[in-house]
Structures are given as structure tokens and as C-alpha cells.
Amino acid sequence: MTEPETVVARARVVSATRVSPHFARIELGGEELADFGVDGPFYDQRFKVVFPSAGRPAPDLRAYGDGWYSVWESLPEAERGAMRTYSVRDVRGVGADRRLVVDFVLHLEPGATGPASSWAAAARPGDEVVVVGPRLGADWGGIEYDPGDAARVVLAGDETAVPAISRILGDLADDVRGHAFCEVPTGADVLEVVAPAGVEVTWLPRDGAGLGERLTAAVLGCLGGLGGEPVPDEEVDDDLWETPTFSSSDADLDEPADGIPGLYVWIAGESKVVTTLRRHLVDDLGVHRRQVAFMGYWRRGVAMRG
Ligand SMILES: Cc1cc2nc3c(=O)[nH]c(=O)nc-3n(C[C@H](O)[C@H](O)[C@H](O)COP(=O)(O)OP(=O)(O)OC[C@H]3O[C@@H](n4cnc5c(N)ncnc54)[C@H](O)[C@@H]3O)c2cc1C
């Protein structure tokens, strides 16, 4: 029998640390994570977490390998729990000591929280979730960062993209040049990152400014643009996912355009903010769709489905 490409593991909280007002760093461990990993850098590797419903155990999906999703979907709602997507911040240890580090954004305003944020805010050692992700030695996918031979990279995102940007920065070769822009809720949410000397990291605390305002201005400013009027709500795709190889809006990725030579751009965060940046970069600044990844990681007012 061939080994599945997916690791479906029960994982337990080993430690939970509030590293800033809006970030909880949670280390998940357990021997079933032993094979979780990729053969190269993680970059923006994503994976799924299934959080148990209140008072219930996490669903046991371990037996289903690559077919886990249809089994999970067919479970009664109360047994299914909630599934959300997260980024690898770090992986430590080997074998039974394998630990997966996840930086969870806490958004705890009444009426605007969800199962993942609530779980992370209350997580204690021993709490259990199900992790679904890449298996060492297999080609599971889930990494979008792909600058090709670009000489300059621009990374940009809000707090939900900070874990992926931090991991990408830590995985870059020493000679990479570019900028990283990280918008976070407050000045106290600026986290420590390791980056190559040629990549300038700029933190953009909102401290009361509107979501995406500072990020949009900084990214457009860096690429020589102005303005940044937000797109209307009705033009926002909640599941925005536009990469050099995939378009959630069926855009023509091969549309003839010169692009900006030597540039690669990676942008993730709230879908309306990312849609606004996409429009300005592609329509006004002439960035070619093949040199940029625009990813909606969440949508204000919308509960994610996984
Ligand atoms: C590829 C990928 C990687 C991701 N990596 C990370 C990561 O490493 N860390 C991380 O924290 N998130 C990450 N996210 C985002 C995370 O999956 C979403 O924020 C998710 O909606 C959180 O689920 P929830 O159950 O807390 O809220 P949901 O049930 O999805 O939403 C409930 C309410 O909370 C609001 N909401 C959701 N997220 C936020 C937020 N960040 N700030 C304010 N309000 C919010 C929604 O608008 C909605 O009104 C990633 C998403 C993707 C697609």
C-alpha cells in the first residue's frame, strides 16, 4: 500500500504563550506529527486545523489518509468541529518530539470572533486538535511563495499573514533583496523576525487607523503608485486567490503585459484589502499576474469554511 501524501494527526498543545496582545504562539506536539514536514523550506506552507466542538473530542480522521476531507464533511455538524487554515511558523524536533509552532491571531471583539480564535485564546497544555498537512517525502502542495529568478521581492500582509511572512523571511537566501510590510493591530504586536540584510522589514501598526489603510499606502508607495481607494464591497471575492498559476476569478494569466522586470510580489490578508491592492498593482502599475500572488486569508464579517 502506498503511503498517503497527507499527515492527519491528533496533536496536543505543548505550550501556549501570549507573545503580544493579538498573537498567541501555540506549540502543538504528539507522535502523530512525526512525519509532518516538507523536504525544503516551509515558506508560506499552509495546513488545516480541525477544532473540536465544545464538550466533544476532536473528530478522529486518522484512518482516512488522503480521503479525510470527504469523511470530515459527512460527519454530523456537532461531531465535525470547525476547520480553519493556518501557516507553519516553525517546526521543531524530530520523531515523537516533533512540534509544530503556530501563531494564532486573537480577534476577540464581541460578535467578531470565531472558533479558531476563541480556541487559541483559551488553549491550555493537553488540549487536542486535528492537524492536516504535508508529509515528509511527499508532494502535498500548499506553498505559494515562488519568486522564480526575481531580483527583488515585496512581501505584504496583515496580522494573519505575519506568520507566513516571518517564515518566508527566515527561509530566504542571504542575498535576497526587497521589502516586507506587516500591518498589525497595535505597536505592541510587532514581533521579532529574522530577515536577510537586503530585505527591509517595515511594521505598520494600525493603532486605530482603518484596516489595510497603512498597508495599501506603503505597498503602493514602494512600487511607485499613489492613491489606494478601497474597492466597493460588492466587488470583493471572499475567497480571493490569484497566484501565477491559479485565478479564483478566472482571469487570463497569460494576458499580454510587460510587467515590472525582476519583481515578485506576495500579498495576503483581508480579502477587501488584498483585492484593492490587486486592482492597483495590476491595473495601474502594470504588475503582471504571473509575477504576483494575491491571497485572501480572511474576510471581515465572514466565517471561513476551512
Ligand atoms: C493560507 C492561509 C494561512 C493562514 N495563516 C494564518 C496564521 O498563521 N495565523 C492566523 O491567525 N490566521 C491565519 N489565517 C487566517 C485564518 O484562517 C482566519 O482568520 C480565520 O477566519 C480564523 O478563523 P476563526 O474561527 O477565528 O474566525 P471565523 O469563524 O472564520 O470568522 C468569525 C468572524 O471573525 C472575523 N475574523 C476572522 N479572522 C479575523 C482576524 N484575523 N481579525 C479580525 N477578525 C477576524 C471574521 O470576519 C468573522 O466576522 C490563514 C488563512 C489562510 C487562507
The ligand as an SDF file (V2000), in Angstrom:
LIG
                    3D

 53 58  0  0  0  0  0  0  0  0999 V2000
   -3.3950   30.1270    3.6560 C   0  0  0  0  0  0  0  0  0  0  0  0
   -3.8580   30.7710    4.9580 C   0  0  0  0  0  0  0  0  0  0  0  0
   -2.9690   30.8860    6.0060 C   0  0  0  0  0  0  0  0  0  0  0  0
   -3.3780   31.4920    7.2150 C   0  0  0  0  0  0  0  0  0  0  0  0
   -2.4840   31.5750    8.2520 N   0  0  0  0  0  0  0  0  0  0  0  0
   -2.8790   32.1180    9.4420 C   0  0  0  0  0  0  0  0  0  0  0  0
   -1.9980   32.1240   10.5800 C   0  0  0  0  0  0  0  0  0  0  0  0
   -0.8950   31.5860   10.5390 O   0  0  0  0  0  0  0  0  0  0  0  0
   -2.4560   32.7200   11.7150 N   0  0  0  0  0  0  0  0  0  0  0  0
   -3.7290   33.2750   11.8150 C   0  0  0  0  0  0  0  0  0  0  0  0
   -4.1010   33.7730   12.8770 O   0  0  0  0  0  0  0  0  0  0  0  0
   -4.5700   33.2430   10.7650 N   0  0  0  0  0  0  0  0  0  0  0  0
   -4.1950   32.6690    9.5950 C   0  0  0  0  0  0  0  0  0  0  0  0
   -5.0720   32.6120    8.5540 N   0  0  0  0  0  0  0  0  0  0  0  0
   -6.3770   33.2800    8.7030 C   0  0  0  0  0  0  0  0  0  0  0  0
   -7.4140   32.4580    9.4910 C   0  0  0  0  0  0  0  0  0  0  0  0
   -7.6210   31.2090    8.8420 O   0  0  0  0  0  0  0  0  0  0  0  0
   -8.7330   33.2740    9.5210 C   0  0  0  0  0  0  0  0  0  0  0  0
   -8.5420   34.4870   10.2030 O   0  0  0  0  0  0  0  0  0  0  0  0
   -9.9010   32.5050   10.0970 C   0  0  0  0  0  0  0  0  0  0  0  0
  -11.0660   33.1910    9.7120 O   0  0  0  0  0  0  0  0  0  0  0  0
   -9.8810   32.4280   11.6110 C   0  0  0  0  0  0  0  0  0  0  0  0
  -10.9700   31.6060   11.9990 O   0  0  0  0  0  0  0  0  0  0  0  0
  -11.9310   31.9500   13.2180 P   0  0  0  0  0  0  0  0  0  0  0  0
  -12.6530   30.6690   13.5130 O   0  0  0  0  0  0  0  0  0  0  0  0
  -11.1650   32.6020   14.3160 O   0  0  0  0  0  0  0  0  0  0  0  0
  -12.9310   33.0300   12.6280 O   0  0  0  0  0  0  0  0  0  0  0  0
  -14.1340   32.7740   11.5610 P   0  0  0  0  0  0  0  0  0  0  0  0
  -15.1540   31.8550   12.1510 O   0  0  0  0  0  0  0  0  0  0  0  0
  -13.5550   32.4040   10.2490 O   0  0  0  0  0  0  0  0  0  0  0  0
  -14.7610   34.2270   11.4590 O   0  0  0  0  0  0  0  0  0  0  0  0
  -15.6130   34.7310   12.5050 C   0  0  0  0  0  0  0  0  0  0  0  0
  -15.5440   36.2460   12.4800 C   0  0  0  0  0  0  0  0  0  0  0  0
  -14.2040   36.6250   12.8020 O   0  0  0  0  0  0  0  0  0  0  0  0
  -13.7150   37.5480   11.8360 C   0  0  0  0  0  0  0  0  0  0  0  0
  -12.2710   37.3590   11.6650 N   0  0  0  0  0  0  0  0  0  0  0  0
  -11.6440   36.2850   11.1470 C   0  0  0  0  0  0  0  0  0  0  0  0
  -10.3070   36.4600   11.1940 N   0  0  0  0  0  0  0  0  0  0  0  0
  -10.1110   37.6900   11.7380 C   0  0  0  0  0  0  0  0  0  0  0  0
   -8.9600   38.4370   12.0630 C   0  0  0  0  0  0  0  0  0  0  0  0
   -7.7230   37.9580   11.8480 N   0  0  0  0  0  0  0  0  0  0  0  0
   -9.1110   39.6500   12.6110 N   0  0  0  0  0  0  0  0  0  0  0  0
  -10.3600   40.1500   12.8740 C   0  0  0  0  0  0  0  0  0  0  0  0
  -11.4900   39.4720   12.6050 N   0  0  0  0  0  0  0  0  0  0  0  0
  -11.3590   38.2570   12.0460 C   0  0  0  0  0  0  0  0  0  0  0  0
  -14.4930   37.2230   10.5790 C   0  0  0  0  0  0  0  0  0  0  0  0
  -14.5310   38.3390    9.7240 O   0  0  0  0  0  0  0  0  0  0  0  0
  -15.8540   36.8510   11.1220 C   0  0  0  0  0  0  0  0  0  0  0  0
  -16.6200   38.0100   11.3460 O   0  0  0  0  0  0  0  0  0  0  0  0
   -4.6950   31.9970    7.3590 C   0  0  0  0  0  0  0  0  0  0  0  0
   -5.6110   31.8400    6.2960 C   0  0  0  0  0  0  0  0  0  0  0  0
   -5.1970   31.2310    5.1110 C   0  0  0  0  0  0  0  0  0  0  0  0
   -6.1860   31.0730    3.9750 C   0  0  0  0  0  0  0  0  0  0  0  0
  1  2  1  0
  2  3  1  0
  2 52  2  0
  3  4  2  0
  4  5  1  0
  4 50  1  0
  5  6  2  0
  6  7  1  0
  6 13  1  0
  7  8  2  0
  7  9  1  0
  9 10  1  0
 10 11  2  0
 10 12  1  0
 12 13  2  0
 13 14  1  0
 14 15  1  0
 14 50  1  0
 15 16  1  0
 16 17  1  0
 16 18  1  0
 18 19  1  0
 18 20  1  0
 20 21  1  0
 20 22  1  0
 22 23  1  0
 23 24  1  0
 24 25  2  0
 24 26  1  0
 24 27  1  0
 27 28  1  0
 28 29  2  0
 28 30  1  0
 28 31  1  0
 31 32  1  0
 32 33  1  0
 33 34  1  0
 33 48  1  0
 34 35  1  0
 35 36  1  0
 35 46  1  0
 36 37  1  0
 36 45  1  0
 37 38  2  0
 38 39  1  0
 39 40  1  0
 39 45  2  0
 40 41  1  0
 40 42  2  0
 42 43  1  0
 43 44  2  0
 44 45  1  0
 46 47  1  0
 46 48  1  0
 48 49  1  0
 50 51  2  0
 51 52  1  0
 52 53  1  0
M  END
$$$$
